[in-house]
Amino acid sequence: MTAPRIGFLGPEGSFSHEAVATLSHAAPVACASIGDVLAAVASGALDEGLVPLENAIEGTVSATIDGLVFDHDLVIVEEIILPIRMHLLARDGVRPDEVTKVSSYVHALAQVRGYLATLPLAQVTETTSTSQAAADVAGSPEPWAAVGSALAASLFGLSVIAENIADHAGNATRFVRVARQAIAAPTGTDRTLIVCFQDADRPGSLYGILGRFAARDINLTKLESRPTKTGLGDYCFVIEFDGHVADDLIADCLADVQAHLVTVKFLGSYPVTGDGASERRVAVGDARHNADEWIASLRARIAH
């Protein structure tokens, strides 16, 4: 069986490259930008794509979520959590205090602001990816440096001249694998991501949406507003929650929201990393069972 061609943000040596390398059956294809990854999957040029969705420090990756919400009809089929170790990369013999320019992807630079402020000579510039920054440094005779991975240093013949330079410990990025049509099968430990588009800006509209989830004890894991790009003040809501569209409870909630409140765009139901979602679902189920038993005991006392 031919391995699926999976696009990632290149060149080789990026954190996206590290993430796609964790997939056991894949033929990775480097792309110039996140937008290019999504477009290639949407057009059929690639089978799937792996793109960063969220970083523990910087939050949502705008290029990914906006591409999924506004530009393409793709579904998320898997998430991968990758611990991120940021290093300062340069040619052999260059010291941090000699660096005149530091380059990297915008999200990577934002995660090392504190460290970069300690470099007395360095000007900061953005590139299309961390690995592109490493390639630029490797090809220049100037005392430049890149913020990137140890893998990028190895691939481009650079040295790690400062290790673990992120401003906060425990940094990680959530990557998602996207495809054109098929929704991932339920595993019992799943999340669903949707976008809600309002017909009009009305008082209580968000409350009405969230109330449908609360009434069914569905745990929300992420809520974010995004500008719709149609006018100032127009927003949609990106909502992630525990459960799979194959679950009757989830399907009923989505149908209720779609029928009575807003237009819903489905972005996928997919297995999540870790067992937190499963534990929460068990706890909610136990609480509901106990509540039902309490109601039953009260009804049993009604006089006939």
Beta strands, then each sheet from edge to edge (+ up, - down):
strand 1: 5-9
strand 2: 27-31
strand 3: 48-55
strand 4: 59-60
strand 5: 75-83
strand 6: 87-90
strand 7: 101-105
strand 8: 123-127
strand 9: 144-148
strand 10: 159-162
strand 11: 172-179
strand 12: 190-197
strand 13: 220-227
strand 14: 235-242
strand 15: 263-271
sheet 1: 2+ 1+ 3+ 4-
sheet 2: 2+ 1+ 3+ 11- 5+
sheet 3: 8+ 7+ 9+ 6- 10+
sheet 4: 13+ 14- 12+ 15-
end
